[in-house]
Amino acid sequence: MGPKVIVRIPYLYLLFILIATCIFCTQAIGCTAAFLKHRNHHFLAANMDWPSGDGMIVVNKRGNIKSALTNPESGFTPARWKSRFGSVTLNQYAVDWPWAGMNESGLVGAGLMMRWAEFPEPAQQPSVFILQWLQYQLDNFSSVSAVVAHVSKIHIRPVSPENGVHFLFCDRSGDAAVIDIIDGKINVYQGESLPVRAMANDPYASSLVYLRRIKGFGGTLPISDSNLSNDRFARAADGVRKFSPRNFPEAIDTAFDVLDAVSVKSHPRIVTQWQVVFDLKKSQIYYRTKSDSTRRNIDMGKLDLSCSDSIRIREIVSEVEMHSAAAFENYSYERNRHHVEALFRRHPLKPTEYENRVDRIARYPETFMCDPERE
């Protein structure tokens, strides 16, 4: 067993952020992701399961100089960096806290809730809060190997001692990795240690142990249609194994079929709200929502990713079609605050505490400094 983590959480809001990225889920529900490969086409497909389908699509810009969002009283040293790559992300509650996204170099990642997390001891090195960590990777790196090489060089601040996120990354070369943070250390599964390119809400190693009991993967048990994490993992593994479309349009259809197979439909409170397929080769993002089954797509090649242009956002549930950059609006404090407030609506905070915390998170993008000449 690794060392116990010392968690410094001076404000209650860090506990409430369990809501984001499928963090606060019961044992039966969560999110699911799979990396699908066929010939020279690579796709990351992911479901976001949650009571609410509200959220934003964010166009994040290259050339922005950032300091990790950190409470000044926490004692942590925030990481500082300049975003090398622009990206498009799906965010539930705040700009720079993505659930999933893809950058212009074809690096794609998704963060899913993982129970029983146990984080490394706080270190002297600069830190990033775990819900911003995915954006940090998309800002800085173009490949899975680069993410893996850097993973131990920055301290990841947790949500709480026992609740965390693990990540599935993939890139245009076809490389993929699962990164778990458990037992006080960071575990990376890549290459031969990643025999199944999928992830649900249990640690990857224990999901593999369960999968070996399933027929077709070494065992005798049939694949279950339950909402339990390991059963969704098994269905995702089956989808990855059988993924063999005849052409590109069929590939997108089949990727959504895989997502349908692992979706949560029968839970009394949690259902699959978002389904997204990232096309790494063509830099296209396809998505649909529970409230609107129309499949929409975003062509990253048509977006201005320079920081000389404002961060762009749009509601993920919107009647506006997605055929051009005009579907996005300029970032505004008011729009970002609208989503940040969803974190605190049901929590009994004093008015001053509420305002300080909401305002700090909502105004965070205003701290970015654009350096377009050296993007």
Phi, psi and omega in degrees: 000134181284177182293150178287143181276144171259114185253120177257107182235087187289340180238144180295340186297335178294332175285323181291339181290359171307336180299323190288155176045045177060033184284318189257080184241150174284173184299335187273345188228169180164211180238165181219143179220151179212142175259118186250128181237134175210115184055237181258017177256131180232134183224140166253123180245135184212145173252139171249117184250125186192162179294329184243146179258009180292150177166178184235151162258129188239132172263105183268139191259145171284152177092359178276132175268126187233152168238127187308138179298117186216135172294124183300339181270000187283335184089355178279147174268116182288140172293149177232139181201167173245128184292118179278335186229144168279160182207165171238128184230158173254120187236135177279313194229351181195146172299136180081005173242075187278153168272322179203158179182171180223138175260174188291345177272354179096010171279130182233143177212155174220140178247124183240148177303138173224120179284166177064028178290146175217111193271158175297158177302146173304140185239170179285340184290160178302154187231158175225135175296142190300330181282349173257351187297322178297318178297323178302317180294316181294327178291327195253334193232153182250354184214159176298318181301322179293321176299312182297320182295333185260354194298330182268001187266000179220139181280133179259119179276131185274168171285309178203168186299333189241004180233132183209193179228143166240165195230143170246121177244149173208164182217179186294335180288346184099000178285151180210157177205143168256134179240112176257144173242105188202154180058032176074014180212165179263123180252127180247129176246117186208149179065232183295335179278000177240069183290337179236120184271069181207168184200141172234237187238008173256159175307143187301318182298317181289330176295322177295320178300315178296318184300328180293350176272352187268141178300133183096346179236018178113351182243196184238352183284142175286157176289128182271152177261019181288167178274357181300147185306309184292331176288322174295322176299318180295319179292323176295318178299320178295320178294320178297316182295323185268357185293107182207066182290157181277332183208177185295311179303321179293330180297318179294316178302315183293324177298318177291330174297320177298317179295321177298324182292335182250010183285159178258116184242332192254000180289140184293339185235326185253133174222167176287118183264319181235143170232128184224140175234120178263124175264106187291324184289316186263000181054044177247146177236123178249136180208159171211163183234165179299322183280344179213104184282358177299128179280124180244161180220152177239125176261107183296335180294343181263004183256142173278114184257008178280143180288352173293343172257148183297153164306137180246144180221161170204152175293138180291330173261104186210149177275351181285133179289159189255035188274351182205172178298340180295346177289346179258153175246160177296144174306141172220147176302318183298317181292317179296317180298323178306318180280323179298322182299335178298338178291334192243358189305321186259011185252133186281084178253148174295149184307319181292317178299314181302309185297317182298317184287315179297316183295320181298315182289317184293328182269357185307316180300339179287350177275350181292144176243124182277132176233070188292335184292338182237037180298000000 
